[in-house]
Amino acid sequence: MPENPSSIGGASLSEPNTSTAPPGIKPDRNTARFGLRLRAILVAIPLLLAICAISLYADLVSITVQFGVLQLAPPAVAALFGLVLCNNVLSRAMKRELLNQADVLIIYAMLLVGVMVSTRGVIEKLVPPLAYLPYYSSPENKLGTLITQNLPGWAVPFAPGAGGTPDGIRQYYEALPLGGSIPWNIWIGPLCAWFALIACVILVFLCVSTLLRRQWMDNEQLRFPLTILPLAMIRNEVEGQPFFTNRVMWMGFGVAAFVFSINGLHSNFPDWPRFVLDLNLRSLFTERPWNGMEGITLYLSLAAVGFAYFLPKDLLFSLWLFFLLTRAQDIVAVSAGAVPKGIGTHNARVWTGYQVAGAYFVLVAAQIRIGWPYFRQVWKTAFGLGTADRLDDSSELMSYRSAIIGVCVGFGGIVLWLTLAGMNPILAVAQMGIYLFFIAVIMSRAVAEAGLIMTETSFLPEHVIGLVYPMHTLEDSGFDAQDFSILAMTNVIFTRDLRGVLLSPFLDDAKMAGELKVRQRSMLWPLLLAIVIAFVAAAAFFLYLSYSKGHLALYQYPNGNAGNMYNRAAGQIQGNATPPDATAYGGFAVGIITTIILVYMRSHFAWFPLNPLAYAIAPTWAMFVLWFPFFIAWIVKSLVMRFGGIEVFRKIAPFMLGLILGEFSAAVFWAVMNMWKGWSAPGFPWP
């Protein structure tokens, strides 16, 4: 692929970086040449505000179009599509380049992060739990006495000890009366307080992405499949072929757009036919032991097939095989007389959920072991220890010293915030440490290596904590009700739903910057600006929608998720929670042993086809949705490589990218029409 980021004209885009690394420091082989220009920010901000509004409206009001659940946000992709086309047309008409490829990348990076902050990544998980308790508390569930009174007043938009439902919260759920105004004053303080905590989390993610970038991208050379389509549009090139003038790409675009155009018409005019894109197979399994199997549905996302086409065949094989093996374990258990039990917080069984927890710890340990020479060099570079093994970190998002200090400062800020809120600092360290350095890292690895466009796990940090320290009752744990109350809030806002985890787009942005020779450090301030703008704009629009329409009329999953975590905490406070049993400990041990074997086999035998990462992400909602598209892609790629070889693979690649672009563009179109004209939007196969 060409490395010149200028596809239009021959004008100089910026001054080249001609600096060299000091003696004794290993230079980065990907020398960056292009940086930030003001015009990129000026174009990005209005686009960012627009797609934040569209994304929230789609998630909360349209409901059938959920943009916040994907790590590659359809509104950002559609905006990039339109931006590149407009830029090309205007640049040719004016005979000068308006936006270079560095500008376009920075705009796209801001939009991608902005969509995730405004939806499932931050806002959709933050606002509902802040309002939930006073409205849903009752004498029966005792949430008022067990949870509400333990919350700090500065962190919620009501007085925790007042009792009853304040008018500001009631109107949030039931809509404002005619002529009423939104009580912004009750929300500004809590949202600012929580943003301080979220900012610390984002700081840790930015620093971790800096420390992982060279290892994952240069040393291990992960593919980062979610960057393939944006890079193809920015470069106007894919697999050595033009992108926008490629008929094969437009054929794929047309197929996906046609499918959802027909389904959109059916949503508004029931007499129209529709394409069935989901098929629940549960009704086929009615006899024992098959009826004990957890649900299995065929979701057909053309975009997911397109992404999966670029993954290695052995990884595709591992992904769908390990998912089906989770169902096979249910069948074996029922045949043996057992009753598979759900883990209670995720779409997994106790047995498989704890296997995933064990697998995560082994995979993180394996990452440290594989990357140890590099991480040692990073440490020496950061603190000036020796000269022989030091690296040039001038091309990173920040220096290695800043990244290491930033991790410590950010994590320290998190623990301090939670301690001030009332959580035991040891519990805060365990809860957020597992989330940040194990769960988020492996989920981001799943995106970077396995092309997972939807991230989710099968356990909470407290599941792991409970294996070594009693967490099911107050008396046994040594914690108090306030600990469990704040723990419930962090579960809702951070650890319960991993869709929208921000570490993943930071790494994808870094990958694209390296490919396009854009200075990593020119990305930092635009990303921070996008996060702040998206948070403020999305929080305001979220509250506007809730107060104007009544939150009860909006999408109820985020609200229900808050209720689940609060009720779980109430059960723990009352001593009603179930402690880990032999199934949990056994599953955790099996996960550790199995992953060790898979890692060993994978590293010692080139022919071994099973990927340990696929084992770790198999029993999740993400694979429940994506296993069938991965299976289809495995069949297609196997046939292509067997009978056509690499040349045919390259010729079909634009078609696959067209499927992604067509599906995402159709999703944005129907979301806009729902927002603008009130049309019903069709369901898209990534719930």
C-alpha positions as CSV (number, residue, x, y, z in Angstrom):
1,M,0.0,0.0,0.0
2,P,1.3,3.5,-0.8
3,E,2.6,5.4,2.2
4,N,2.1,8.9,0.8
5,P,-0.8,10.4,2.7
6,S,-1.5,12.9,-0.1
7,S,-3.9,11.5,-2.7
8,I,-4.8,14.8,-4.3
9,G,-2.2,17.1,-5.9
10,G,1.4,17.4,-4.9
11,A,1.4,20.3,-2.5
12,S,3.4,20.0,0.7
13,L,1.0,19.1,3.6
14,S,3.3,20.0,6.4
15,E,7.0,20.3,7.2
16,P,8.6,16.9,7.4
17,N,10.0,15.7,10.7
18,T,13.7,15.4,10.0
19,S,14.8,14.9,13.6
20,T,16.8,11.9,14.5
21,A,17.0,9.9,17.7
22,P,19.8,10.6,20.1
23,P,22.8,8.3,20.0
24,G,22.1,5.0,21.8
25,I,18.3,5.2,21.3
26,K,16.6,2.9,18.9
27,P,14.6,5.1,16.4
28,D,11.0,4.3,15.5
29,R,11.0,2.9,12.0
30,N,7.6,4.6,11.3
31,T,8.8,8.2,11.1
32,A,5.8,10.5,11.2
33,R,5.7,13.5,8.8
34,F,2.3,15.1,9.2
35,G,0.6,16.9,12.1
36,L,-2.4,18.8,13.3
37,R,-3.9,21.8,11.5
38,L,-6.6,24.1,12.8
39,R,-8.9,23.4,9.9
40,A,-9.3,19.8,11.0
41,I,-10.7,20.9,14.4
42,L,-13.0,23.5,12.8
43,V,-14.5,20.8,10.6
44,A,-14.6,18.2,13.3
45,I,-16.5,20.1,16.0
46,P,-19.9,20.6,14.1
47,L,-19.7,17.1,12.8
48,L,-19.1,15.8,16.3
49,L,-22.1,17.7,17.7
50,A,-24.3,16.4,14.9
51,I,-23.4,12.7,15.2
52,C,-23.5,12.8,19.0
53,A,-27.2,13.9,18.7
54,I,-27.9,11.3,16.0
55,S,-26.3,8.5,17.9
56,L,-28.1,9.2,21.1
57,Y,-31.5,9.6,19.3
58,A,-30.9,6.3,17.5
59,D,-30.0,4.5,20.7
60,L,-32.7,5.9,22.9
61,V,-35.6,6.7,20.6
62,S,-35.2,4.6,17.5
63,I,-34.1,1.7,19.6
64,T,-33.9,-0.7,16.7
65,V,-30.6,1.1,15.6
66,Q,-28.0,0.8,18.4
67,F,-24.9,2.7,17.4
68,G,-23.4,2.6,20.9
69,V,-22.8,-1.1,21.0
70,L,-20.1,-1.3,18.3
71,Q,-16.4,-0.5,18.6
72,L,-16.5,0.9,15.1
73,A,-19.3,3.5,15.3
74,P,-21.5,3.6,12.1
75,P,-22.1,7.4,12.4
76,A,-18.3,8.0,12.4
77,V,-17.8,5.7,9.4
78,A,-20.7,7.3,7.5
79,A,-19.4,10.8,8.3
80,L,-15.9,9.8,7.1
81,F,-17.5,8.5,3.9
82,G,-19.3,11.7,3.2
83,L,-16.3,13.9,4.3
84,V,-13.8,12.1,2.0
85,L,-16.2,12.3,-1.0
86,C,-16.9,16.0,-0.4
87,N,-13.3,16.8,0.1
88,N,-12.3,15.1,-3.1
89,V,-15.0,16.9,-5.2
90,L,-14.3,20.3,-3.7
91,S,-10.5,19.9,-3.9
92,R,-10.7,19.0,-7.6
93,A,-13.1,21.9,-8.3
94,M,-11.0,24.4,-6.5
95,K,-7.7,22.9,-7.8
96,R,-6.2,22.8,-4.4
97,E,-6.2,20.4,-1.4
98,L,-8.6,21.4,1.3
99,L,-8.0,18.6,3.8
100,N,-5.0,16.3,3.7
101,Q,-5.1,12.7,4.9
102,A,-3.8,13.8,8.4
103,D,-6.7,16.2,8.7
104,V,-9.2,13.6,7.7
105,L,-7.8,11.1,10.2
106,I,-7.9,13.6,13.1
107,I,-11.5,14.4,12.2
108,Y,-12.4,10.7,12.1
109,A,-10.6,10.0,15.4
110,M,-12.6,12.7,17.1
111,L,-15.9,11.5,15.7
112,L,-15.2,7.8,16.6
113,V,-14.3,8.7,20.2
114,G,-17.2,11.2,20.4
115,V,-19.8,8.6,19.4
116,M,-18.6,6.1,22.0
117,V,-18.5,8.8,24.8
118,S,-22.0,10.0,23.9
119,T,-23.6,6.5,23.9
120,R,-22.8,3.2,25.5
121,G,-19.2,4.1,26.3
122,V,-20.0,6.8,28.9
123,I,-23.3,8.8,28.9
124,E,-25.8,5.9,28.5
125,K,-24.2,4.1,31.4
126,L,-23.7,7.2,33.6
127,V,-27.0,9.1,33.7
128,P,-29.6,6.3,34.3
129,P,-28.0,4.9,37.6
130,L,-27.8,8.5,39.0
131,A,-31.6,8.9,38.7
132,Y,-32.7,5.3,39.3
133,L,-32.9,4.9,43.1
134,P,-35.4,7.5,44.3
135,Y,-37.9,6.6,41.6
136,Y,-37.8,2.8,42.0
137,S,-37.2,2.4,45.7
138,S,-40.1,0.8,47.5
139,P,-40.8,-0.9,50.9
140,E,-40.6,-4.2,49.1
141,N,-37.1,-3.9,47.5
142,K,-35.7,-1.7,50.4
143,L,-33.4,0.1,48.0
144,G,-33.9,3.3,49.8
145,T,-32.6,2.1,53.1
146,L,-30.1,-0.4,51.8
147,I,-28.5,1.6,48.9
148,T,-29.7,5.2,48.5
149,Q,-28.8,6.5,52.0
150,N,-25.2,5.2,51.5
151,L,-24.5,7.4,48.4
152,P,-22.6,10.7,48.7
153,G,-24.9,13.7,48.1
154,W,-22.3,15.3,45.7
155,A,-22.5,12.3,43.3
156,V,-26.3,12.1,42.7
157,P,-28.9,14.6,41.6
158,F,-31.0,14.2,44.8
159,A,-30.7,14.3,48.5
160,P,-29.9,10.6,49.5
161,G,-31.5,10.9,53.0
162,A,-34.6,12.8,52.1
163,G,-36.8,9.9,51.1
164,G,-39.5,9.9,48.4
165,T,-39.1,10.9,44.8
166,P,-38.1,14.5,44.1
167,D,-39.9,16.3,41.4
168,G,-36.8,16.6,39.3
169,I,-36.4,12.9,39.2
170,R,-40.1,12.1,38.7
171,Q,-40.1,14.5,35.7
172,Y,-37.0,12.8,34.3
173,Y,-39.0,9.6,34.1
174,E,-42.5,10.8,33.3
175,A,-41.7,14.0,31.3
176,L,-42.0,17.6,32.2
177,P,-45.4,19.2,32.6
178,L,-46.5,21.6,29.9
179,G,-44.4,24.7,30.2
180,G,-41.9,23.1,32.6
181,S,-38.2,23.5,32.4
182,I,-35.3,21.0,32.8
183,P,-33.8,21.3,36.4
184,W,-30.2,21.6,35.1
185,N,-29.1,22.7,38.6
186,I,-29.5,19.3,40.2
187,W,-27.5,17.6,37.4
188,I,-24.5,19.8,36.9
189,G,-22.7,19.0,40.1
190,P,-23.0,15.2,40.0
191,L,-22.1,15.1,36.3
192,C,-19.0,17.2,36.9
193,A,-18.0,14.9,39.8
194,W,-18.4,11.8,37.8
195,F,-16.5,13.3,34.9
196,A,-13.5,13.7,37.2
197,L,-13.6,10.0,37.7
198,I,-14.2,9.2,34.1
199,A,-11.3,11.5,33.1
200,C,-9.0,9.5,35.3
201,V,-10.1,6.3,33.6
202,I,-9.6,7.9,30.2
203,L,-6.1,9.1,31.3
204,V,-5.2,5.5,32.2
205,F,-6.5,4.2,28.8
206,L,-4.5,6.9,26.9
207,C,-1.3,6.0,28.8
208,V,-1.9,2.2,28.4
209,S,-2.5,2.6,24.7
210,T,0.9,4.4,24.5
211,L,2.7,1.6,26.3
212,L,1.0,-1.1,24.2
213,R,1.2,0.5,20.7
214,R,4.7,-0.5,19.6
215,Q,4.4,-4.0,21.0
216,W,1.1,-4.8,19.4
217,M,1.6,-2.9,16.1
218,D,5.3,-3.3,15.4
219,N,6.5,-6.3,17.3
220,E,3.5,-8.6,17.1
221,Q,2.1,-6.9,14.0
222,L,-1.6,-7.3,14.8
223,R,-3.9,-6.6,11.9
224,F,-6.3,-4.2,13.6
225,P,-9.2,-5.1,11.3
226,L,-11.4,-2.2,12.4
227,T,-8.9,0.2,10.8
228,I,-9.1,-1.4,7.3
229,L,-12.2,0.4,6.1
230,P,-11.3,3.9,7.4
231,L,-7.8,3.6,5.9
232,A,-9.2,2.4,2.6
233,M,-11.5,5.5,2.4
234,I,-8.8,7.9,3.6
235,R,-6.2,6.5,1.1
236,N,-8.7,5.7,-1.6
237,E,-7.0,2.3,-1.9
238,V,-7.6,-1.3,-0.8
239,E,-5.4,-4.3,-1.6
240,G,-3.7,-2.4,-4.4
241,Q,-7.0,-1.3,-6.0
242,P,-8.8,2.0,-6.0
243,F,-11.6,2.2,-3.5
244,F,-14.2,4.8,-4.5
245,T,-14.1,4.0,-8.2
246,N,-14.1,0.2,-7.6
247,R,-17.2,-1.4,-9.0
248,V,-16.8,-4.4,-6.8
249,M,-16.9,-2.2,-3.7
250,W,-20.1,-0.5,-4.9
251,M,-21.6,-3.9,-5.6
252,G,-21.1,-4.8,-1.9
253,F,-22.4,-1.4,-0.8
254,G,-25.5,-1.9,-3.0
255,V,-26.2,-5.4,-1.6
256,A,-26.1,-4.2,2.1
257,A,-28.0,-1.0,1.4
258,F,-30.7,-2.8,-0.6
259,V,-31.3,-5.4,2.2
260,F,-31.8,-2.6,4.8
261,S,-33.8,-0.4,2.4
262,I,-36.3,-3.2,1.9
263,N,-36.4,-3.9,5.6
264,G,-36.8,-0.2,6.2
265,L,-39.8,0.0,3.8
266,H,-41.3,-3.1,5.6
267,S,-41.0,-1.3,8.9
268,N,-43.1,1.6,7.6
269,F,-45.3,-0.4,5.1
270,P,-45.9,-3.9,6.4
271,D,-47.1,-5.1,3.0
272,W,-43.6,-4.9,1.8
273,P,-41.5,-8.1,2.1
274,R,-38.4,-8.2,4.4
275,F,-35.2,-10.0,4.7
276,V,-35.0,-12.2,7.8
277,L,-31.6,-11.5,9.5
278,D,-32.1,-13.3,12.8
279,L,-33.4,-16.8,13.5
280,N,-33.8,-18.1,17.0
281,L,-33.0,-21.8,17.1
282,R,-34.2,-22.4,20.6
283,S,-37.6,-23.8,19.5
284,L,-35.7,-26.6,17.7
285,F,-34.3,-28.0,20.9
286,T,-37.2,-29.1,23.1
287,E,-36.0,-32.5,24.3
288,R,-33.6,-33.2,27.2
289,P,-30.6,-32.7,27.2
290,W,-30.8,-30.2,24.3
291,N,-33.3,-28.0,26.0
292,G,-30.8,-27.3,28.8
293,M,-28.6,-25.5,26.3
294,E,-28.3,-21.7,26.6
295,G,-29.8,-19.7,23.7
296,I,-28.5,-19.8,20.2
297,T,-29.5,-17.5,17.4
298,L,-28.4,-16.9,13.9
299,Y,-27.8,-13.2,13.4
300,L,-26.6,-12.2,9.9
301,S,-24.7,-9.0,9.9
302,L,-23.3,-8.3,6.5
303,A,-20.9,-5.8,8.0
304,A,-19.6,-8.5,10.5
305,V,-19.0,-10.9,7.6
306,G,-17.1,-8.1,5.8
307,F,-14.9,-7.5,8.9
308,A,-14.3,-11.2,9.5
309,Y,-13.2,-11.8,5.9
310,F,-9.9,-10.1,6.8
311,L,-9.2,-12.3,9.8
312,P,-6.9,-15.4,9.6
313,K,-8.8,-18.6,8.9
314,D,-7.6,-20.4,12.1
315,L,-8.9,-17.5,14.2
316,L,-12.3,-17.5,12.5
317,F,-12.4,-21.3,13.0
318,S,-11.5,-20.9,16.7
319,L,-14.1,-18.2,17.3
320,W,-17.2,-20.0,16.1
321,L,-16.0,-23.4,17.3
322,F,-15.4,-22.3,20.9
323,F,-18.8,-20.5,21.0
324,L,-20.5,-23.8,20.0
325,L,-18.5,-25.6,22.6
326,T,-20.0,-23.4,25.3
327,R,-23.4,-24.8,24.3
328,A,-22.0,-28.3,24.1
329,Q,-20.8,-27.9,27.8
330,D,-24.5,-27.3,28.7
331,I,-25.6,-30.4,26.9
332,V,-22.9,-32.5,28.7
333,A,-23.8,-31.0,32.1
334,V,-27.5,-31.8,31.6
335,S,-26.7,-35.3,30.4
336,A,-24.7,-35.8,33.6
337,G,-27.7,-34.7,35.7
338,A,-26.5,-31.2,36.5
339,V,-28.6,-28.0,36.0
340,P,-26.5,-25.2,34.3
341,K,-27.0,-22.0,36.2
342,G,-26.5,-18.5,34.8
343,I,-23.8,-16.3,36.3
344,G,-26.5,-13.7,37.0
345,T,-24.9,-10.6,35.5
346,H,-23.9,-11.7,32.0
347,N,-25.1,-14.0,29.2
348,A,-23.0,-16.9,30.5
349,R,-23.2,-19.8,32.8
350,V,-21.3,-19.9,36.1
351,W,-19.1,-22.6,34.7
352,T,-18.2,-20.8,31.5
353,G,-18.1,-17.3,33.0
354,Y,-15.5,-18.3,35.5
355,Q,-13.5,-20.1,32.8
356,V,-13.3,-16.7,31.0
357,A,-12.1,-15.1,34.2
358,G,-9.3,-17.6,34.5
359,A,-8.4,-17.3,30.8
360,Y,-8.1,-13.5,31.1
361,F,-5.4,-13.8,33.8
362,V,-3.4,-16.3,31.8
363,L,-3.6,-14.1,28.7
364,V,-2.5,-11.0,30.5
365,A,0.4,-13.0,32.0
366,A,1.3,-14.3,28.5
367,Q,1.2,-10.8,27.1
368,I,3.7,-9.7,29.7
369,R,5.9,-12.7,29.1
370,I,5.9,-12.2,25.3
371,G,6.5,-8.5,25.5
372,W,8.9,-8.5,28.5
373,P,12.0,-7.5,26.4
374,Y,10.0,-4.5,25.0
375,F,8.5,-3.5,28.4
376,R,11.9,-3.6,29.9
377,Q,13.2,-1.3,27.2
378,V,10.2,1.0,27.8
379,W,11.1,1.2,31.5
380,K,14.8,2.0,30.8
381,T,13.7,4.6,28.2
382,A,11.3,6.2,30.6
383,F,13.8,6.6,33.5
384,G,17.1,6.9,31.6
385,L,18.5,3.6,32.8
386,G,21.4,2.8,30.4
387,T,21.6,3.6,26.7
388,A,22.0,0.3,24.8
389,D,18.3,-0.8,24.9
390,R,16.6,2.6,25.0
391,L,13.8,3.3,22.5
392,D,12.9,6.5,20.6
393,D,9.5,7.5,22.1
394,S,9.3,10.8,20.2
395,S,6.7,9.3,17.8
396,E,4.4,8.1,20.6
397,L,1.2,9.8,21.8
398,M,3.3,10.8,24.8
399,S,6.7,10.0,26.2
400,Y,7.0,6.6,28.0
401,R,7.9,8.5,31.2
402,S,4.7,10.5,30.9
403,A,2.7,7.4,30.2
404,I,4.0,5.5,33.2
405,I,3.5,8.4,35.5
406,G,0.0,9.0,33.9
407,V,-1.1,5.5,34.7
408,C,0.0,5.9,38.3
409,V,-1.6,9.4,38.6
410,G,-4.8,8.3,36.9
411,F,-5.2,5.1,38.9
412,G,-4.4,7.0,42.1
413,G,-7.0,9.5,41.2
414,I,-9.6,6.8,40.7
415,V,-8.8,5.2,44.1
416,L,-8.9,8.6,45.8
417,W,-12.3,9.5,44.2
418,L,-13.9,6.2,45.2
419,T,-12.4,6.4,48.7
420,L,-13.9,9.9,49.1
421,A,-17.2,8.4,47.9
422,G,-17.1,5.9,50.7
423,M,-15.5,2.8,49.2
424,N,-12.8,0.9,51.0
425,P,-9.5,1.7,49.1
426,I,-8.5,-1.9,48.9
427,L,-11.8,-2.8,47.3
428,A,-11.4,0.2,44.9
429,V,-7.9,-1.0,43.9
430,A,-9.2,-4.5,43.2
431,Q,-12.4,-3.5,41.4
432,M,-10.9,-0.9,39.1
433,G,-7.5,-2.7,38.7
434,I,-9.2,-5.8,37.3
435,Y,-11.3,-3.6,35.0
436,L,-8.6,-1.4,33.7
437,F,-5.6,-3.8,33.4
438,F,-7.2,-7.2,32.7
439,I,-10.7,-6.8,31.3
440,A,-10.2,-3.7,29.2
441,V,-6.8,-4.9,27.9
442,I,-8.1,-8.3,26.8
443,M,-11.3,-6.7,25.2
444,S,-9.1,-4.3,23.3
445,R,-6.8,-7.2,22.3
446,A,-9.9,-9.0,21.0
447,V,-10.7,-5.9,18.8
448,A,-7.1,-5.5,17.6
449,E,-6.5,-9.2,16.8
450,A,-9.9,-10.8,16.4
451,G,-11.7,-7.9,14.8
452,L,-14.5,-8.0,17.4
453,I,-16.8,-5.1,16.6
454,M,-18.7,-5.6,19.8
455,T,-16.9,-6.1,23.1
456,E,-18.3,-7.8,26.2
457,T,-17.1,-10.2,28.8
458,S,-18.7,-12.8,31.0
459,F,-17.9,-11.8,34.6
460,L,-17.5,-8.8,36.9
461,P,-14.3,-8.0,38.8
462,E,-16.2,-8.8,42.0
463,H,-16.7,-12.4,40.7
464,V,-12.9,-12.8,40.8
465,I,-12.6,-10.9,44.1
466,G,-15.2,-13.2,45.6
467,L,-13.0,-16.3,44.8
468,V,-10.3,-15.1,47.3
469,Y,-12.3,-12.9,49.6
470,P,-15.9,-13.3,50.8
471,M,-18.2,-10.8,49.0
472,H,-21.6,-12.3,49.4
473,T,-22.5,-10.9,52.9
474,L,-21.6,-7.9,55.0
475,E,-20.7,-9.9,58.0
476,D,-18.2,-12.2,56.3
477,S,-16.6,-9.5,54.0
478,G,-15.7,-6.9,56.5
479,F,-17.0,-4.2,54.2
480,D,-20.0,-2.1,54.9
481,A,-23.2,-1.2,53.0
482,Q,-21.5,1.9,51.6
483,D,-18.8,-0.2,50.0
484,F,-21.4,-2.4,48.2
485,S,-23.5,0.6,47.2
486,I,-20.5,2.4,45.5
487,L,-19.4,-1.0,44.1
488,A,-22.8,-1.3,42.4
489,M,-22.5,2.2,40.8
490,T,-19.0,1.3,39.4
491,N,-20.4,-1.9,38.1
492,V,-23.1,-0.1,36.2
493,I,-21.0,2.7,34.9
494,F,-17.8,0.8,34.1
495,T,-17.6,-3.0,34.4
496,R,-21.0,-4.5,33.7
497,D,-21.3,-3.6,29.9
498,L,-17.9,-3.4,28.1
499,R,-19.4,-2.2,24.8
500,G,-17.9,1.1,24.1
501,V,-14.6,0.6,26.0
502,L,-12.4,3.5,25.0
503,L,-9.1,1.8,25.1
504,S,-9.9,0.1,21.8
505,P,-10.4,3.3,19.6
506,F,-7.3,4.9,21.1
507,L,-5.3,2.0,19.8
508,D,-7.1,1.9,16.4
509,D,-6.4,5.7,16.0
510,A,-2.7,5.1,16.8
511,K,-2.6,2.3,14.2
512,M,-4.0,4.5,11.5
513,A,-1.7,7.4,12.5
514,G,1.2,5.1,12.0
515,E,0.0,3.9,8.6
516,L,-0.6,7.4,7.4
517,K,2.7,8.8,8.9
518,V,0.8,11.2,11.1
519,R,2.5,12.3,14.3
520,Q,1.0,10.5,17.2
521,R,1.2,13.5,19.5
522,S,-0.8,15.6,17.1
523,M,-3.7,13.3,18.0
524,L,-3.7,13.9,21.8
525,W,-5.4,17.3,22.1
526,P,-8.0,16.6,19.4
527,L,-9.0,13.4,21.3
528,L,-9.2,15.2,24.6
529,L,-11.2,18.0,23.0
530,A,-13.6,15.5,21.5
531,I,-14.1,13.7,24.8
532,V,-15.0,16.9,26.6
533,I,-17.3,18.2,23.9
534,A,-19.1,14.8,23.5
535,F,-19.6,14.4,27.2
536,V,-21.1,17.9,27.7
537,A,-23.3,17.8,24.5
538,A,-24.4,14.2,25.0
539,A,-25.3,14.7,28.7
540,A,-27.4,17.7,27.8
541,F,-29.1,16.0,24.9
542,F,-29.7,12.8,27.0
543,L,-31.4,14.9,29.7
544,Y,-33.4,16.8,27.1
545,L,-34.7,13.6,25.6
546,S,-35.6,12.2,29.0
547,Y,-37.3,15.3,30.3
548,S,-39.2,16.0,27.1
549,K,-40.3,12.5,26.2
550,G,-40.1,10.9,29.6
551,H,-37.3,8.4,30.2
552,L,-39.9,5.6,30.6
553,A,-40.7,6.0,26.9
554,L,-37.1,5.6,25.9
555,Y,-34.8,2.5,25.5
556,Q,-34.9,0.7,28.9
557,Y,-31.8,-1.4,28.8
558,P,-29.5,1.1,30.5
559,N,-32.2,1.7,33.1
560,G,-32.7,-2.0,33.7
561,N,-29.0,-2.6,33.9
562,A,-28.8,-0.1,36.8
563,G,-31.6,-1.9,38.5
564,N,-29.9,-5.2,38.2
565,M,-26.7,-4.0,39.8
566,Y,-28.5,-2.1,42.6
567,N,-30.7,-5.2,43.4
568,R,-27.6,-7.4,43.4
569,A,-25.9,-5.1,45.9
570,A,-29.1,-5.0,48.0
571,G,-28.9,-8.8,48.1
572,Q,-25.3,-8.8,49.2
573,I,-26.1,-6.3,52.0
574,Q,-28.9,-8.4,53.2
575,G,-26.8,-11.6,53.0
576,N,-28.9,-13.1,50.3
577,A,-26.2,-13.4,47.6
578,T,-24.9,-16.8,46.7
579,P,-21.2,-17.4,47.4
580,P,-18.9,-19.0,44.8
581,D,-19.3,-22.8,44.8
582,A,-17.4,-25.7,43.4
583,T,-18.7,-24.9,39.9
584,A,-17.2,-21.4,40.1
585,Y,-13.8,-22.5,41.4
586,G,-13.7,-25.4,39.0
587,G,-14.6,-23.2,36.1
588,F,-11.8,-20.7,37.1
589,A,-9.3,-23.6,37.3
590,V,-10.4,-25.1,34.0
591,G,-10.1,-21.7,32.4
592,I,-6.5,-21.3,33.6
593,I,-5.4,-24.8,32.7
594,T,-7.0,-24.7,29.3
595,T,-5.6,-21.4,28.4
596,I,-2.1,-22.4,29.5
597,I,-2.3,-25.4,27.2
598,L,-3.7,-23.4,24.3
599,V,-0.9,-20.8,24.7
600,Y,1.7,-23.4,24.9
601,M,0.5,-25.3,21.8
602,R,0.0,-22.1,19.9
603,S,3.6,-20.9,20.6
604,H,5.3,-24.3,20.0
605,F,3.4,-25.8,17.0
606,A,2.7,-23.8,13.9
607,W,0.0,-26.2,12.8
608,F,-2.1,-25.9,15.9
609,P,-5.3,-24.1,14.8
610,L,-7.0,-23.1,18.1
611,N,-6.5,-19.5,19.4
612,P,-6.6,-19.0,23.2
613,L,-8.0,-15.5,22.7
614,A,-11.1,-17.0,21.0
615,Y,-11.6,-19.3,24.0
616,A,-11.6,-16.3,26.3
617,I,-14.3,-14.4,24.4
618,A,-16.5,-17.3,23.4
619,P,-19.2,-17.3,26.1
620,T,-20.1,-13.6,25.7
621,W,-23.0,-11.7,24.3
622,A,-20.7,-10.4,21.6
623,M,-20.1,-13.9,20.3
624,F,-23.7,-14.8,20.7
625,V,-24.4,-12.1,18.1
626,L,-21.3,-12.6,15.9
627,W,-20.6,-16.3,15.8
628,F,-22.7,-17.0,12.7
629,P,-21.2,-14.1,10.6
630,F,-17.8,-15.4,11.6
631,F,-18.8,-18.9,10.5
632,I,-20.0,-17.6,7.1
633,A,-16.8,-15.7,6.7
634,W,-14.7,-18.8,7.6
635,I,-16.5,-20.8,4.8
636,V,-16.1,-18.0,2.3
637,K,-12.5,-17.4,3.0
638,S,-11.6,-21.1,3.1
639,L,-13.2,-21.6,-0.4
640,V,-11.6,-18.4,-1.8
641,M,-8.1,-19.3,-0.6
642,R,-8.4,-23.0,-1.6
643,F,-9.7,-22.4,-5.2
644,G,-8.7,-18.8,-6.0
645,G,-5.7,-18.0,-3.8
646,I,-4.4,-14.6,-2.8
647,E,-5.3,-12.9,-6.1
648,V,-9.0,-13.8,-5.7
649,F,-8.9,-12.8,-2.1
650,R,-7.7,-9.3,-3.0
651,K,-10.3,-9.0,-5.8
652,I,-13.1,-9.8,-3.3
653,A,-11.8,-7.5,-0.5
654,P,-13.4,-4.4,-1.9
655,F,-16.8,-6.2,-2.0
656,M,-16.4,-7.0,1.7
657,L,-15.6,-3.5,2.6
658,G,-18.6,-2.4,0.6
659,L,-20.8,-4.6,2.7
660,I,-19.6,-2.8,5.9
661,L,-20.0,0.6,4.4
662,G,-23.4,-0.2,2.9
663,E,-24.8,-1.6,6.2
664,F,-23.4,1.3,8.3
665,S,-24.6,3.9,5.9
666,A,-28.1,2.4,5.8
667,A,-28.2,2.3,9.6
668,V,-27.3,6.0,9.7
669,F,-29.8,6.9,7.0
670,W,-32.7,5.2,8.8
671,A,-31.7,6.7,12.1
672,V,-31.7,10.2,10.6
673,M,-35.1,9.6,8.9
674,N,-36.5,8.5,12.2
675,M,-35.2,11.6,13.9
676,W,-36.2,13.9,11.1
677,K,-39.4,12.4,9.7
678,G,-40.5,10.0,12.4
679,W,-40.1,7.0,10.1
680,S,-39.7,3.6,11.8
681,A,-36.1,2.2,11.5
682,P,-35.5,-1.4,10.6
683,G,-33.8,-3.7,13.1
684,F,-30.1,-4.2,12.5
685,P,-28.4,-7.5,13.4
686,W,-26.2,-6.2,16.2
687,P,-28.5,-5.8,19.3
